[in-house]
Amino acid sequence: MKKKFNLFYLILVFVSLSMQLSAKENFYLLPQDAKPALKAIMDNIDQSKKSIKITIYNFTHKKIAKRLQSAAKRGVKVEIIFDERSAKTQKKKSMLYYLAKYKNITVYRLKGKISKNKKYYGIMHLKTALFDHNRILFGSANWSYSAFSKNYELLYTTKDYKIAKKFDGFFEEMKKKSVMFN
C-alpha cells in the first residue's frame, strides 16, 4: 500500500510541476512523451548557433547523432563527455565513436572518482545538454532508443541563465579531468 501511495504522490508532484512550468520550460515523462521530448532535443540542436555541451552515459540514438553532425557542419562547436567504462561496454552501438571523427565535435572520456578503498571508480552518469550557454536539458534519459520507447524516464528543459551558467562551469571542470577520446 505504501508503494502505491508513494507512486501516486510522485505522479501528483510531477503533474503539478508540469502545470506550473513557464513558456521557457518543458517537462516530459517518457515513454508517453517520447515524441515531443525527442523533438525538443532536435529543436534545441537545430537552434544552436555557437555551442552544444553534452554529458551522457549511453548514446545510441542515430537520429540525434545525425542532427549533432549537421550542427557541427554548420560551425556549431559540439563537446561531449561520457563515462569511460560505458565507452568500452557500448563500443559497437555507441554513437560517440561515429561522432568523434567529425570536425567541430570533440568527445571526452571521464572516470568517476576513486572509492575510499581504492578498488573501483564511480561513473559519469549525467544526462544533460547545454545549448548556446543558455538553454539546458537534463533528466534521467540516456540518448538511446530504449529511453524513448521502453524506459520510464524524465526530461526537463529550461532557458534559465543561472542553471545554465552553473552547469557550464561544472562541464568545464569535468572536461579538465577528462581524457580526449580518440
N, C-alpha and C positions, 0 to 999 in steps of 0.2 A: 504494500500500500504506500509506503514511504517513497519508493522509487517512482511510482506513478505520480504522486504529489509533486516531487522534485522536478520531474519532466514537465508536468503541467505548468508549474511555476516558471521554469526556464522558458518555455514557449511563450507564456504570457509576458515575460520581461522582453523577449525579442520582438514580439508583436507590438508591444507598447513603444519600444525603442524605434522600430521602423516607422511608426506613425508620427513620431516626433522629429524625424530627420528633415533637415532643411534641403533646399534645392541643390545645394552643393554636396550633399551626402547621399549615399545609397547603401542599402544593406540587402544582401542576398543570402537565402538559405538554399543550399544545394542538397539533392539534385533538382528540387522543384523549380528553382530559379536559374537553372543552368544556362538557358539561352540568353536571358538578359545579363547574367554575370559574365559570360563569355564575351558578349557584345561590349560590355563596359571595359573589359581588358583590351579588346581590339580597338575600340574608340580612343582610349587613352594612348595607346601606342600610335595610332594614326594622327592624333592631335599633337603629339610631341614634336617640338621644333629643335631642341638642343640636346637633351639627355634623358636616358632611362636607366635607373639603377635598380637592380633586381637582386633579392636574396631568395633562394629557392632550394628546397631539399631534393625534390624529384621533379623532373621536367621532361615529359614525353609527348606533349601535345603539339603535333606538327603544324596545325593552323596558327597557333600563337608564335611558334618559331619562325614560320614564313613571314608573318607580319613584322616580327622584330628584324628579320633580314631586310625587308623592304624599308623599314625606318632607317637602318644603317646605310642603305644605299642612298637615301635622301640626305645623309650627312648627320643624322642623329647619333650621338655617342652612346652606345649601349654597354653597360657594365653589369656582369652577373657574378655573384658569389654563390657558390654551392658547397655542400658538405663533401669533404674529401672521401669519406667512406662510401657515400652513395655514388660517387663517381666510379668507383671500382665495381660495385654491385649492379649498377644500371648501365654499364658501358654500351651494350648493344642497342638499348632502347632510348637512351638519353639524347635529347636534342642539343645538349651542351657541346657534344663532340661535333655536331653539324654546325652550330653557330660559331664556335671558336675559330674557324678558318676564315671568317669574313672580316673585311676592313670595317673599322669603326665598332667592332664588337670585341670586348675583352672579357675573358672568363677567368675567374679565380677559384681556387680550392681553399677551403678553410676547415681546420680541425677545431673541435670544441676544446675547452680547457681540459687539462690533465686532472685526473682524480687525485685525491689526497694520498691514496696508497700507490700512486704512480703506475697502476695496472691498466688503465684504459682512458680513452679520451671521450669527452662529450661530443655532441653533434651540433652542426649548424642547422637548425630546424626551422628557421624563419621562412615565411612565405609572404614577401612584401614586394612592392614595386613603387618607385618614386618617379614621377613624370615631370620633367622640366622644373624640378625643385619646388613644385607647389601642389601637385596632386598626388595623393598617396592611396594605395590599395593594400589591404592586408587582411589576413584571416587564417583559417586552418587549411585551406585547399592548396595542394600542390598543383602544378600546371600539368595535369595528366588527364587522360580520358576518363579514368575511374573517378577522379574527383568531381567531374562534371556530369557523370552519368550514373554512378553507383553509390558513391560515398555520401554520408551526411556531413556536410561541411558548411562553413560560412565565409562570406567575403564582405568587406566593408570598404567603401571608397569615400574619400573626403578631399575637399580643397581647403585644408586648414594649414596656414603658414607655420604655426608653432609646431604642430605634429610633424610636418614635412621637414622643417629645419632640424628638429631633434633627430629624426630618422637619418637625414643626410649626414649629420655628424657621426652617428653610430655606424653608418655604412662605411664612412672614410676610416674610422678606427678599425673596423673588421678588415677592410682592404689592406691596411698596414700589416696585419697578422696573416694575411693570405699569401698563397703562392700562385703565381700566374700559371694558368693551365695551358699545356702545350699539346 
